[in-house]
Amino acid sequence: MKTLYPYGVFTRLSKVAALVIAGAGAASAEPVDLLAFGDSLTQGYGLVDGEGFVPQLQAWLRERGHDVTIVNGGVSGDTTSGGLSRVDWSLTPEIDAMIVTLGGNDVLRGLPPELTRSNLDGILEAAEARGVEVLLVGLVAPGNYGPDFAASFDAIYPDLSEKHHTLFYPDFFAALKAEGTSPEAMARFMQGDGLHPSAEGVTRIVDGIGPLVEELLERADAE
């Protein structure tokens, strides 16, 4: 004999079924291996274990239920030329996605922006050839090289992100600058050298960039 359910009961059963299905889908998500590819900002210069960008970001993501392992591909002092020279062997077969944060040392050395552009283009081409999803993290040039240099450098990141269809975060230090860009405001979140974030600064940076990294993981999981 057919069992009849009141409408309200049927609605509740439908919602339960939907939750079960959604939960099954979430549980089937594959683990993601993420390469954080950069320089000292990525490597965690001046910070003790657990305080750098990679461990703080991995903890932030895992607290939100993401099954992710982040490989620290940060090399202190590295330029985009150095990154280009090592990207092929850094993109090992298990890597599903990559965060690229390079260019700061190019600026510190006053290297031509066209060289930085060419090197980053090559790095993104290597990732594209392997089907690796990318989040490109930009940097903003200081004004000490003049407005033409700054304009040429700052245009590199959005241009290449559009060309290679990557996710894009305009400025690694954006979350710190939200408190003000004066030296006094920034100093609260920086180490004594004025170049590298403190542990608290990294925490703020991770909070700012984290949601976009979550989107990166979703893209990688969809592949």
C-alpha positions in Angstrom: 0.0 0.0 0.0 1.3 3.5 -0.9 2.4 5.5 2.1 1.2 9.1 2.1 3.2 11.8 3.7 2.0 15.3 4.7 3.5 18.0 2.5 5.6 19.4 5.4 7.1 16.0 6.1 8.0 15.5 2.5 9.7 18.9 2.4 11.8 18.0 5.4 12.8 14.6 3.9 13.7 16.4 0.7 16.0 18.8 2.6 17.7 15.9 4.4 18.3 14.1 1.2 19.8 17.2 -0.3 22.1 17.6 2.6 23.2 13.9 2.3 23.9 14.4 -1.4 25.8 17.6 -0.8 27.8 16.0 2.0 28.7 13.1 -0.2 29.9 15.5 -2.9 32.1 17.4 -0.4 33.6 14.2 1.0 34.6 13.1 -2.5 36.7 16.2 -3.1 40.2 15.2 -4.0 43.2 16.4 -2.0 45.0 19.3 -3.6 48.8 19.8 -3.7 49.5 23.5 -4.0 52.9 25.0 -4.9 53.6 28.5 -3.4 56.2 29.7 -5.8 58.1 32.9 -4.9 60.8 34.6 -3.0 61.4 35.5 0.7 57.8 36.7 1.1 56.7 33.1 0.4 59.7 31.4 2.1 59.0 33.1 5.4 62.1 35.1 5.9 62.9 36.2 9.5 60.0 34.2 11.0 60.1 31.0 13.1 58.5 27.8 11.9 54.7 28.1 11.7 54.7 31.9 11.4 55.5 32.2 7.7 53.1 32.6 4.8 53.0 28.9 3.8 52.2 27.4 7.2 49.7 30.1 8.1 47.9 29.8 4.8 47.8 26.0 5.0 46.4 26.2 8.6 43.8 28.8 7.5 42.6 26.6 4.6 42.5 23.4 6.7 40.5 25.1 9.4 37.9 25.7 6.7 37.8 22.0 5.7 40.2 22.0 2.7 42.3 18.9 2.1 45.4 20.8 0.9 49.1 20.4 1.2 51.2 23.5 0.4 54.7 23.0 -0.9 57.0 25.9 0.1 58.6 27.0 -3.2 59.9 30.3 -1.8 63.6 31.1 -2.3 64.9 34.1 -0.5 66.5 36.7 -2.8 65.0 35.0 -5.9 64.2 37.2 -9.0 61.8 36.3 -11.7 64.8 35.1 -13.7 65.6 32.6 -10.9 62.0 31.6 -10.8 61.9 30.9 -14.5 65.1 28.8 -14.3 63.5 26.5 -11.7 59.9 26.4 -12.5 60.1 23.3 -14.7 61.5 21.1 -11.9 59.4 22.8 -9.3 56.2 21.7 -11.1 56.4 18.1 -10.1 53.6 15.8 -11.4 51.5 15.9 -8.2 51.2 19.7 -8.2 47.6 20.7 -8.9 47.7 24.5 -8.5 50.3 27.2 -8.0 50.5 30.6 -6.3 53.1 32.9 -8.0 54.5 35.8 -6.0 57.7 37.0 -7.7 59.0 40.4 -8.8 59.9 42.1 -5.5 63.7 41.5 -5.9 63.5 42.6 -9.5 62.3 46.0 -8.3 64.9 46.2 -5.5 67.6 45.6 -8.1 66.1 48.1 -10.6 65.8 45.4 -13.3 63.9 46.4 -16.5 60.2 45.8 -16.2 60.2 44.2 -19.7 62.6 41.5 -18.3 60.3 40.9 -15.3 57.3 40.6 -17.7 59.1 38.1 -20.0 60.2 35.9 -17.1 56.7 35.8 -15.5 55.2 35.1 -18.8 57.5 32.1 -19.1 56.6 30.9 -15.6 52.9 31.1 -16.4 53.4 29.3 -19.8 55.1 26.4 -17.9 52.1 26.1 -15.6 49.6 26.4 -18.4 51.4 23.6 -20.4 50.9 21.3 -17.4 47.3 22.2 -16.8 48.2 23.7 -13.4 45.7 26.4 -12.1 47.4 29.6 -11.0 46.8 32.5 -8.7 49.1 35.4 -9.7 49.9 37.7 -6.9 51.0 41.2 -7.9 53.3 43.7 -6.2 53.3 47.5 -6.5 56.5 49.3 -7.5 57.7 52.1 -5.2 58.1 55.5 -6.6 61.9 55.8 -6.3 62.5 54.7 -10.0 60.1 57.3 -11.3 56.5 57.1 -12.7 57.3 55.5 -16.0 59.0 52.5 -14.3 56.2 52.2 -11.8 53.5 52.3 -14.5 55.4 49.6 -16.6 56.0 47.4 -13.6 52.5 47.6 -12.2 50.9 46.8 -15.5 52.7 43.4 -15.7 50.5 41.4 -13.4 47.0 42.3 -14.6 48.2 42.0 -18.2 49.6 38.5 -17.7 46.7 37.3 -15.6 44.4 38.2 -18.4 46.6 36.6 -21.0 46.9 33.3 -19.1 43.4 33.3 -17.6 44.7 33.1 -14.0 43.2 34.2 -10.8 44.6 37.5 -9.7 45.4 39.2 -6.4 46.7 42.7 -7.2 49.0 43.3 -4.2 50.6 40.9 -1.8 50.5 43.7 0.9 47.0 44.8 0.2 45.6 43.7 3.6 48.3 45.7 5.4 47.8 48.8 3.3 44.1 48.8 4.4 45.3 50.2 7.7 47.1 53.0 5.9 50.2 53.3 3.7 52.2 55.6 5.8 55.5 54.2 7.2 54.1 54.4 10.7 50.9 52.4 9.7 52.9 49.8 7.8 55.6 49.4 10.5 53.1 47.8 12.8 53.0 44.7 10.6 56.5 44.6 9.3 59.8 43.3 10.5 62.7 45.7 11.3 64.0 45.7 7.7 60.7 47.3 6.5 60.5 44.7 3.7 59.1 41.6 5.2 55.9 41.1 7.2 55.9 40.1 10.8 53.9 37.1 12.0 50.9 39.4 12.6 51.4 40.9 9.2 51.4 37.5 7.6 48.2 36.6 9.5 46.5 39.7 8.0 47.9 38.9 4.5 46.5 35.3 4.7 43.1 36.6 5.8 43.0 38.9 2.8 44.2 36.4 0.2 42.7 33.3 1.6 39.2 33.5 -0.1 40.9 33.7 -3.5 43.1 30.7 -2.7 39.9 28.8 -1.8 38.7 29.7 -5.3 42.0 28.4 -6.7 41.4 25.1 -4.9 37.9 24.9 -6.4 39.3 25.4 -9.9 42.0 22.7 -9.3 39.4 20.3 -7.9 37.3 20.8 -10.9 40.0 19.7 -13.3 
